[in-house]
Amino acid sequence: MKAAYFNSNRIKNYYQVFHLLDKSEKIILELRGEVERLTSVIESAGRARLPSTDSLSTDHLNATLQALRQHNKSLEEQVEELQAQLLTRGVEEGRELVTAVSGNSLAAEFHAMTQEE
């Protein structure tokens, strides 16, 4: 019974990590699109002659673009960190299953699983 709980808890943990990774990747894609849009706006504004009032707008767009790039970089680092944590957790649990002697071995988990699991 302990092995089934261990397996169920592990599945919930994996689901949570995958959900966070998926959500982070979606945010990164949205931010990349926004960065591309702002970059094209800035480039097109740079080609045209800007009156002095538009320079404030360009400065604001540049600041926004820089902030979005920094946020995007931060999210990419978070995704990499979560992927590393997931890999580490998987390796640790794999070692536990292979080397376990107290009934939490892979064979014990398979034996404890119901047909549906």
C-alpha positions as CSV (number, residue, x, y, z in Angstrom):
1,M,0.0,0.0,0.0
2,K,2.9,2.3,0.8
3,A,4.3,1.8,-2.7
4,A,1.0,2.7,-4.3
5,Y,0.9,5.9,-2.3
6,F,4.5,6.6,-3.2
7,N,3.7,6.1,-6.9
8,S,0.6,8.3,-6.7
9,N,2.4,11.1,-4.9
10,R,5.2,10.9,-7.5
11,I,2.7,11.2,-10.3
12,K,1.1,14.3,-8.7
13,N,4.6,15.9,-8.3
14,Y,5.4,15.2,-12.0
15,Y,2.1,16.6,-13.1
16,Q,2.7,19.8,-11.1
17,V,6.2,20.3,-12.5
18,F,5.0,19.6,-16.1
19,H,2.1,22.0,-15.6
20,L,4.6,24.7,-14.4
21,L,6.9,24.1,-17.3
22,D,4.0,24.2,-19.8
23,K,2.7,27.5,-18.3
24,S,6.2,29.0,-18.3
25,E,6.8,28.0,-22.0
26,K,3.5,29.6,-23.0
27,I,4.4,32.8,-21.2
28,I,7.8,32.8,-22.9
29,L,6.2,32.4,-26.3
30,E,3.8,35.2,-25.6
31,L,6.6,37.5,-24.5
32,R,8.7,36.6,-27.5
33,G,5.8,37.6,-29.7
34,E,5.5,40.9,-27.8
35,V,9.2,41.5,-28.1
36,E,9.1,40.9,-31.8
37,R,6.1,43.2,-32.2
38,L,7.7,46.0,-30.2
39,T,11.0,45.5,-32.1
40,S,9.2,46.0,-35.4
41,V,7.4,49.1,-34.1
42,I,10.7,50.6,-32.9
43,E,12.4,49.7,-36.2
44,S,9.7,51.2,-38.3
45,A,9.6,54.3,-36.1
46,G,13.4,54.6,-36.4
47,R,13.1,54.6,-40.2
48,A,10.6,57.5,-40.2
49,R,11.5,60.9,-39.1
50,L,10.2,61.4,-35.6
51,P,9.1,64.7,-34.2
52,S,10.4,65.5,-30.7
53,T,7.1,64.3,-29.1
54,D,7.6,60.8,-30.7
55,S,11.0,60.5,-29.1
56,L,9.3,60.1,-25.7
57,S,7.2,57.4,-27.1
58,T,10.2,55.7,-28.6
59,D,12.1,55.9,-25.3
60,H,9.1,54.3,-23.6
61,L,8.9,51.5,-26.2
62,N,12.7,50.9,-25.8
63,A,12.3,50.7,-22.0
64,T,9.4,48.4,-22.4
65,L,11.3,46.2,-24.8
66,Q,14.2,46.0,-22.5
67,A,12.0,45.1,-19.6
68,L,10.3,42.4,-21.6
69,R,13.6,41.0,-22.7
70,Q,14.8,40.8,-19.1
71,H,11.5,39.2,-18.0
72,N,11.8,36.7,-20.9
73,K,15.3,35.8,-19.9
74,S,14.2,35.3,-16.3
75,L,11.4,33.0,-17.4
76,E,13.8,31.0,-19.6
77,E,16.1,30.6,-16.7
78,Q,13.2,29.4,-14.5
79,V,12.2,26.8,-17.1
80,E,15.8,25.5,-17.3
81,E,15.9,25.3,-13.5
82,L,12.6,23.4,-13.4
83,Q,13.8,21.0,-16.1
84,A,17.0,20.4,-14.1
85,Q,15.0,19.8,-10.9
86,L,12.7,17.4,-12.8
87,L,15.6,15.5,-14.2
88,T,17.3,15.3,-10.8
89,R,14.2,14.2,-9.1
90,G,13.7,11.5,-11.8
91,V,17.2,10.2,-11.4
92,E,16.9,10.2,-7.6
93,E,13.6,8.3,-7.7
94,G,15.0,5.9,-10.3
95,R,17.9,5.1,-8.0
96,E,15.6,4.6,-5.1
97,L,13.5,2.2,-7.1
98,V,16.4,0.2,-8.3
99,T,18.3,0.0,-5.0
100,A,15.5,0.0,-2.5
101,V,15.4,-2.9,-0.1
102,S,12.5,-1.8,2.2
103,G,9.6,-2.7,-0.1
104,N,9.8,0.4,-2.3
105,S,11.5,-1.3,-5.1
106,L,10.2,-1.2,-8.6
107,A,9.1,-4.8,-8.4
108,A,7.2,-4.0,-5.1
109,E,5.5,-1.0,-6.8
110,F,4.4,-3.1,-9.7
111,H,3.2,-5.8,-7.4
112,A,1.2,-3.3,-5.4
113,M,-0.4,-1.6,-8.4
114,T,-3.9,-2.4,-9.3
115,Q,-4.9,-3.3,-12.8
116,E,-6.1,0.2,-13.6
117,E,-2.8,1.8,-12.5
